[in-house]
Amino acid sequence: AVSAACVATLLRSVDLAQVGTSLTHATLWPLAISVAFTSITVACRAWRWQALLAPEEHADFWPAVEATLVGYLIIAVLPGRVGELSRASLLGRTQGASTARAIGTIAVEKLYDVGALFLMLGGLAIVVPIPAWARAAALTVGFGFALFLIAFGVASTARSSIVEWLIRIVDPLPVLRGRRVSQFASGLLGAASSFRVPRLVATQVLASGVLWGLAIGQTYLGTVAFGLDTGWDAATFVLVATNLGMTVPSAPASLGVYHGITVLSLEVFGVDREVALALAIGVHALGFGTLAGSGAICLAVGMLRGRFEVADLWRWRAYREGPR
């Protein structure tokens, strides 16, 4: 419904012929460089994920890349960003990692990402007048993640007590018997253990910095491709606004939501709606197309080689097993 409303609003407020003209006149070389940045971004995400899983779990680099790409494929074809859960499940199959621990690391990963977004937003506020809708979105997302951070931190600190309580009270319940709820909770809350190793924290911070630096560069290259002279501040604002906005559940690949927020963001810098929408369509299609296409190849090759099955995209493991 959110995505449909965004698409309907955009269609009523733009001249589609002008949007098409802007798309056909885009310069291709900046978009080609952006695709190259995408591959580096995926590698950095896999590297950071390895560090988040340690020291209690281990994942090789390529399986982490593979699971990340397949996750993007699922995000592109199914609503609700369920690809995040699929990549955790797939890593459990190929590397024997606890799915619960993998899901926990994805939650911690989001904390790094949201922290980076708010740092960028704070820097932008010094040089750019932040519109009211962006401030409201930032406050809403920030409040929700602050509550999550507090709850997750408290629960992680009390991990042993929570697990003992689950073993004693919850695991024996007839409806949950054999579900290993306590082991799942232990893996989930254990995702915070990497914070106790300075080397791993440094790796995570470095990877996050590279990730978001590349993301700003990709957005800036998009503005260059569509002939905009809006500068790095506009590219950063579009990146922050779209990523904060895409926390709202929407259609596959955030269709409509990404495009609507991009148009609103570039209006702050005096960009015509038609050009802004063309940029959003081009950058979004190229980015998600590259990731989803690569994910489809990884999924097909993995299945043909017998490394995993389609069911492994939602088959969870509460405890560690040997990799396949």
C-alpha positions as CSV (number, residue, x, y, z in Angstrom):
1,A,0.0,0.0,0.0
2,V,2.8,2.4,0.9
3,S,4.6,1.7,-2.4
4,A,1.4,2.0,-4.4
5,A,0.6,5.3,-2.9
6,C,4.1,6.6,-3.7
7,V,3.9,5.4,-7.3
8,A,0.4,7.0,-7.7
9,T,1.5,10.3,-6.3
10,L,4.5,10.4,-8.6
11,L,2.5,9.6,-11.7
12,R,0.1,12.4,-11.0
13,S,2.9,15.0,-10.4
14,V,5.4,14.4,-13.3
15,D,5.4,14.6,-17.1
16,L,6.3,11.0,-18.0
17,A,7.5,12.1,-21.5
18,Q,10.1,14.4,-19.9
19,V,11.1,11.6,-17.5
20,G,11.7,9.4,-20.6
21,T,13.7,12.1,-22.3
22,S,16.0,12.5,-19.2
23,L,16.5,8.8,-19.1
24,T,17.6,8.6,-22.8
25,H,20.0,11.5,-22.4
26,A,21.8,10.1,-19.4
27,T,25.6,9.8,-19.6
28,L,26.6,6.2,-19.3
29,W,30.2,6.3,-18.0
30,P,29.3,7.5,-14.5
31,L,26.8,4.7,-14.2
32,A,29.4,2.1,-15.3
33,I,31.7,3.3,-12.5
34,S,28.8,3.0,-10.1
35,V,28.4,-0.7,-11.1
36,A,32.1,-1.2,-10.3
37,F,31.5,0.4,-6.9
38,T,28.7,-2.0,-6.3
39,S,31.0,-5.0,-6.4
40,I,33.4,-3.4,-3.9
41,T,30.4,-2.6,-1.7
42,V,29.3,-6.2,-1.6
43,A,32.8,-7.3,-0.7
44,C,32.9,-4.8,2.1
45,R,29.6,-6.1,3.4
46,A,30.8,-9.7,3.4
47,W,34.1,-8.6,5.2
48,R,32.1,-6.8,7.9
49,W,29.8,-9.7,8.3
50,Q,32.8,-12.0,8.9
51,A,34.0,-9.7,11.6
52,L,30.5,-9.5,13.2
53,L,30.2,-13.3,13.3
54,A,33.5,-13.7,15.1
55,P,34.9,-14.8,17.5
56,E,32.3,-17.5,18.3
57,E,31.4,-18.2,14.6
58,H,33.4,-18.3,11.4
59,A,32.4,-17.7,7.8
60,D,34.6,-17.8,4.8
61,F,34.7,-14.8,2.5
62,W,33.0,-16.2,-0.6
63,P,30.1,-17.9,1.2
64,A,29.4,-14.5,2.9
65,V,29.4,-12.8,-0.5
66,E,27.2,-15.5,-1.9
67,A,24.7,-15.3,0.9
68,T,24.6,-11.5,0.7
69,L,23.9,-11.5,-3.0
70,V,21.2,-14.1,-2.7
71,G,19.7,-12.0,0.1
72,Y,19.6,-9.0,-2.3
73,L,17.8,-11.2,-4.9
74,I,15.1,-12.1,-2.3
75,I,14.7,-8.4,-1.3
76,A,14.2,-7.6,-5.0
77,V,11.4,-10.1,-5.5
78,L,9.6,-10.3,-2.2
79,P,8.2,-7.6,0.1
80,G,9.3,-6.8,3.6
81,R,13.1,-7.2,3.2
82,V,12.8,-10.9,4.0
83,G,16.1,-11.4,2.1
84,E,17.9,-10.4,5.3
85,L,16.5,-13.6,7.0
86,S,17.3,-15.6,3.8
87,R,20.9,-14.7,3.8
88,A,21.3,-15.7,7.4
89,S,19.6,-19.0,6.7
90,L,21.8,-19.6,3.7
91,L,25.0,-18.9,5.6
92,G,23.9,-21.4,8.2
93,R,23.6,-24.1,5.4
94,T,26.8,-23.4,3.7
95,Q,29.0,-22.6,6.7
96,G,27.2,-24.3,9.5
97,A,26.7,-21.1,11.4
98,S,23.9,-20.7,13.8
99,T,21.1,-18.9,12.0
100,A,20.2,-17.1,15.2
101,R,23.7,-15.7,15.5
102,A,23.6,-14.7,11.8
103,I,20.3,-12.8,12.4
104,G,21.8,-11.2,15.5
105,T,24.8,-10.0,13.5
106,I,22.5,-8.5,10.8
107,A,20.7,-6.6,13.6
108,V,24.1,-5.3,14.8
109,E,25.0,-4.5,11.2
110,K,21.9,-2.3,11.0
111,L,23.0,-0.4,14.1
112,Y,26.3,0.5,12.4
113,D,24.4,1.6,9.3
114,V,21.9,3.7,11.1
115,G,24.7,5.2,13.2
116,A,26.5,6.2,10.0
117,L,23.3,7.7,8.5
118,F,22.8,9.9,11.5
119,L,26.4,11.0,11.5
120,M,26.0,12.0,7.9
121,L,22.7,13.7,8.6
122,G,24.3,15.7,11.5
123,G,27.1,16.8,9.2
124,L,24.6,17.9,6.5
125,A,22.6,19.9,9.0
126,I,25.5,22.3,9.3
127,V,25.5,23.2,5.5
128,V,22.0,22.2,4.3
129,P,18.6,23.3,5.6
130,I,17.0,20.0,6.5
131,P,13.3,20.0,5.6
132,A,10.7,19.2,8.2
133,W,9.7,15.8,6.6
134,A,13.4,14.6,6.8
135,R,13.7,15.7,10.4
136,A,10.5,13.9,11.3
137,A,11.6,10.7,9.6
138,A,15.0,10.9,11.3
139,L,13.5,11.4,14.7
140,T,11.1,8.5,14.2
141,V,13.7,6.1,13.0
142,G,16.2,7.3,15.6
143,F,13.8,6.8,18.4
144,G,12.9,3.2,17.2
145,F,16.5,2.2,16.9
146,A,17.5,3.8,20.2
147,L,14.8,1.6,21.9
148,F,16.1,-1.5,20.0
149,L,19.7,-0.7,20.9
150,I,18.9,-0.4,24.6
151,A,16.8,-3.5,24.6
152,F,19.4,-5.5,22.7
153,G,22.2,-4.3,24.9
154,V,20.4,-5.1,28.1
155,A,19.4,-8.6,26.8
156,S,22.9,-9.3,25.6
157,T,24.3,-8.4,29.0
158,A,21.9,-10.8,30.7
159,R,22.3,-13.5,28.0
160,S,23.1,-16.3,30.4
161,S,20.2,-15.5,32.7
162,I,17.7,-15.3,29.8
163,V,18.9,-18.6,28.3
164,E,18.7,-20.3,31.7
165,W,15.1,-19.1,32.1
166,L,14.2,-20.3,28.6
167,I,15.7,-23.7,29.3
168,R,13.7,-24.0,32.5
169,I,10.4,-22.5,31.5
170,V,10.0,-22.2,27.8
171,D,11.8,-25.2,26.2
172,P,9.7,-27.8,28.1
173,L,6.3,-26.3,26.9
174,P,4.6,-28.9,24.7
175,V,4.0,-26.5,21.8
176,L,7.7,-25.6,21.7
177,R,9.3,-28.9,22.7
178,G,12.2,-29.7,20.3
179,R,12.2,-26.1,18.9
180,R,15.4,-25.2,20.8
181,V,14.2,-21.7,21.7
182,S,16.9,-21.3,24.3
183,Q,19.6,-22.1,21.8
184,F,18.2,-19.8,19.3
185,A,18.1,-17.0,21.9
186,S,21.6,-17.7,22.9
187,G,22.8,-17.4,19.3
188,L,20.8,-14.2,18.7
189,L,22.1,-12.4,21.8
190,G,25.6,-13.7,21.3
191,A,25.9,-11.4,18.3
192,A,27.2,-8.6,20.6
193,S,30.3,-10.6,21.5
194,S,32.4,-9.1,18.7
195,F,32.2,-5.8,20.6
196,R,34.6,-7.2,23.2
197,V,37.4,-7.7,20.6
198,P,39.0,-4.3,19.6
199,R,40.4,-5.8,16.3
200,L,36.9,-6.9,15.2
201,V,35.4,-3.6,16.1
202,A,38.0,-1.7,14.1
203,T,37.3,-4.0,11.1
204,Q,33.6,-3.3,11.4
205,V,34.0,0.5,11.7
206,L,36.5,0.5,8.8
207,A,34.2,-1.6,6.5
208,S,31.2,0.6,7.4
209,G,33.2,3.8,6.5
210,V,34.2,2.3,3.2
211,L,30.7,1.1,2.5
212,W,29.0,4.5,3.0
213,G,31.8,6.4,1.3
214,L,31.2,4.2,-1.8
215,A,27.4,4.7,-1.4
216,I,27.8,8.5,-1.5
217,G,30.1,8.2,-4.5
218,Q,27.5,6.1,-6.3
219,T,24.7,8.6,-5.7
220,Y,27.0,11.4,-6.8
221,L,27.8,9.6,-10.0
222,G,24.1,9.3,-10.6
223,T,23.7,13.0,-10.4
224,V,26.6,13.4,-12.8
225,A,25.0,10.9,-15.2
226,F,21.8,13.0,-15.3
227,G,23.6,16.3,-15.8
228,L,23.0,17.7,-12.3
229,D,25.4,20.2,-10.7
230,T,24.1,19.7,-7.2
231,G,27.4,18.6,-5.5
232,W,28.3,16.1,-2.8
233,D,25.9,17.5,-0.2
234,A,22.9,16.7,-2.4
235,A,24.2,13.2,-3.1
236,T,24.7,12.6,0.6
237,F,21.2,14.0,1.5
238,V,19.6,11.7,-1.1
239,L,21.5,8.7,0.3
240,V,20.5,9.4,3.9
241,A,16.9,10.2,3.2
242,T,16.3,7.2,1.0
243,N,17.9,4.8,3.4
244,L,16.0,6.2,6.4
245,G,12.8,6.1,4.3
246,M,13.3,2.5,3.2
247,T,13.1,1.3,6.8
248,V,9.3,1.5,6.1
249,P,7.9,-1.9,4.9
250,S,7.2,-1.6,1.3
251,A,7.0,-3.5,-2.0
252,P,9.9,-5.5,-3.3
253,A,13.1,-3.4,-3.8
254,S,11.3,-0.5,-2.1
255,L,9.6,0.3,-5.4
256,G,8.0,3.7,-5.3
257,V,9.3,4.6,-1.8
258,Y,12.9,5.0,-3.0
259,H,11.7,7.1,-6.0
260,G,9.4,9.3,-4.1
261,I,12.0,10.1,-1.5
262,T,14.6,10.8,-4.1
263,V,12.3,13.3,-5.8
264,L,11.5,15.0,-2.5
265,S,15.2,15.2,-1.6
266,L,16.4,16.7,-4.8
267,E,13.6,19.3,-4.7
268,V,15.5,20.8,-1.7
269,F,18.3,21.5,-4.2
270,G,15.9,22.9,-6.9
271,V,15.9,19.9,-9.2
272,D,12.9,19.3,-11.4
273,R,10.7,16.4,-10.5
274,E,11.1,14.8,-13.9
275,V,14.9,14.8,-13.8
276,A,14.9,13.6,-10.2
277,L,12.5,10.7,-11.0
278,A,14.6,9.8,-14.1
279,L,17.7,9.7,-11.8
280,A,15.8,7.6,-9.2
281,I,14.6,5.1,-11.9
282,G,18.1,4.8,-13.5
283,V,20.1,4.5,-10.3
284,H,17.6,2.2,-8.6
285,A,17.2,-0.1,-11.6
286,L,21.0,-0.3,-12.2
287,G,21.8,-1.0,-8.5
288,F,19.1,-3.5,-7.8
289,G,19.4,-5.1,-11.2
290,T,23.2,-5.7,-10.7
291,L,22.7,-7.1,-7.2
292,A,19.6,-9.2,-8.0
293,G,21.2,-10.5,-11.2
294,S,24.4,-11.5,-9.4
295,G,22.3,-13.1,-6.7
296,A,20.3,-15.1,-9.2
297,I,23.6,-16.5,-10.7
298,C,24.9,-17.4,-7.2
299,L,21.6,-19.1,-6.4
300,A,21.5,-21.1,-9.6
301,V,25.2,-22.1,-9.4
302,G,24.9,-23.1,-5.7
303,M,21.8,-25.3,-6.4
304,L,23.4,-26.9,-9.5
305,R,26.5,-27.8,-7.4
306,G,24.3,-29.2,-4.6
307,R,25.7,-26.7,-2.0
308,F,22.1,-25.7,-1.0
309,E,18.5,-26.0,-1.9
310,V,15.7,-23.4,-2.3
311,A,14.3,-24.6,1.1
312,D,17.6,-23.5,2.7
313,L,16.5,-19.9,2.2
314,W,14.1,-20.2,5.1
315,R,15.3,-23.3,6.9
316,W,16.7,-22.0,10.2
317,R,19.3,-23.6,12.5
318,A,19.3,-22.6,16.2
319,Y,22.7,-24.2,16.7
320,R,26.0,-24.6,14.9
321,E,26.4,-27.5,12.5
322,G,29.2,-28.6,10.1
323,P,29.2,-26.7,6.8
324,R,28.0,-28.4,3.7
